[in-house]
Amino acid sequence: MDFCPKDVIEMTTDRLNAKGITFAECVHPEQCIGCMACTLMCPDAAVELFKQED
C-alpha cells in the first residue's frame, strides 16, 4: 500500500479471504487517480482497475 500516491488502499482488519489472510481493498475510490501503481505492484496480479462511467 506504500506505493499508492493517494493512500486509497488499506489492509482489511475485520475480514479474511478464503485462505484466512487479510487482504488489500480500495477504501477511498473517489480519490483514485488511475495511476495503476496498484496493478503493477501487486505480487499476485490480483488487482484490476476499471473506469466507472457516470
C-alpha positions as CSV (number, residue, x, y, z in Angstrom):
1,M,0.0,0.0,0.0
2,D,3.0,2.3,0.4
3,F,3.2,2.7,-3.4
4,C,-0.3,4.3,-3.7
5,P,0.2,8.1,-4.1
6,K,-3.3,8.8,-2.8
7,D,-3.4,6.2,0.0
8,V,-6.6,4.7,-1.2
9,I,-5.6,1.1,-0.4
10,E,-5.6,-0.4,3.1
11,M,-5.4,-3.9,4.5
12,T,-8.6,-5.3,5.9
13,T,-8.7,-5.7,9.7
14,D,-12.1,-7.3,10.1
15,R,-12.3,-9.7,7.1
16,L,-10.2,-12.6,5.8
17,N,-10.0,-14.2,2.3
18,A,-10.7,-17.9,1.6
19,K,-7.2,-18.7,2.9
20,G,-7.7,-16.9,6.2
21,I,-5.5,-14.0,5.3
22,T,-6.2,-10.3,5.4
23,F,-6.3,-8.6,2.0
24,A,-5.9,-5.1,0.5
25,E,-9.0,-3.1,-0.5
26,C,-9.8,0.3,-2.0
27,V,-11.2,2.3,0.8
28,H,-11.3,5.7,-0.9
29,P,-12.2,5.0,-4.6
30,E,-13.2,8.6,-5.2
31,Q,-9.6,9.7,-4.6
32,C,-8.1,7.2,-7.0
33,I,-6.3,8.9,-9.9
34,G,-6.0,5.8,-12.1
35,C,-2.2,5.7,-12.0
36,M,-2.3,1.9,-12.0
37,A,0.5,1.5,-9.4
38,C,-1.6,-1.0,-7.6
39,T,-2.0,-3.2,-10.6
40,L,1.7,-3.1,-11.3
41,M,2.9,-3.7,-7.7
42,C,0.5,-6.4,-6.7
43,P,2.7,-9.5,-6.2
44,D,-0.2,-11.9,-7.1
45,A,-1.6,-9.8,-10.0
46,A,-4.9,-9.9,-8.2
47,V,-5.7,-6.2,-8.6
48,E,-7.7,-4.9,-11.6
49,L,-8.5,-1.3,-12.3
50,F,-11.8,-0.3,-14.0
51,K,-13.0,3.0,-15.2
52,Q,-16.5,3.7,-13.9
53,E,-18.8,5.6,-16.2
54,D,-21.1,8.2,-14.5
